[in-house]
Amino acid sequence: MINIDIVLLFQAVNFLVLLLLLNILLYKPIRKVLSDRAAEISASKEKTLAVDREVQEKMAQYEQKLHKVKADATEERSKMLRAAHEEEAQLIGTARSQAAAELAKIRESIDKEAKKAQVFLTAQADSLSHRICEKVLGRSLS
């Protein structure tokens, strides 16, 4: 059977001393390392979330600025296109006016030349018809 004697008491004291030593030398340092590690992981997660929020805010600001710049660029481009169309219309109008003036001068010059040619040809026709008549009649008409 089981004898309860002084050996059991020594074993119990030995067990309690071993438990106390293991607690001091092994369990407390391990628990401290584990709690430090958990705190470090928690701090890293919080830092990661903070950085993620900051990145999201900066991306939102970037997108907003990019949208504004694109809108400004589109507006500036449309202004430049309108100015270019106005300048083009002005240049075309000026060119048409100049072309019309040149055309009027050319027509006037052609009319003058035609009148000169008509006077010259009329005189030539009169002279020629006079000579033809003299040759046909065989005598002088003057």
Buried (B, 14 or more C-beta within 10 A) or exposed (E): EEEEEEEEEEEEEEEEEEEEEEEEEEEEEEEEEEEEEEEEEEEEEEEEEEEEEEEEEEEEEEEEEEEEEEEEEEEEEEEEEEEEEEEEEEEEEEEEEEEEEEEEEEEEEEEEEEEEEEEEEEEEEEEEEEEEEEEEEEEEEE
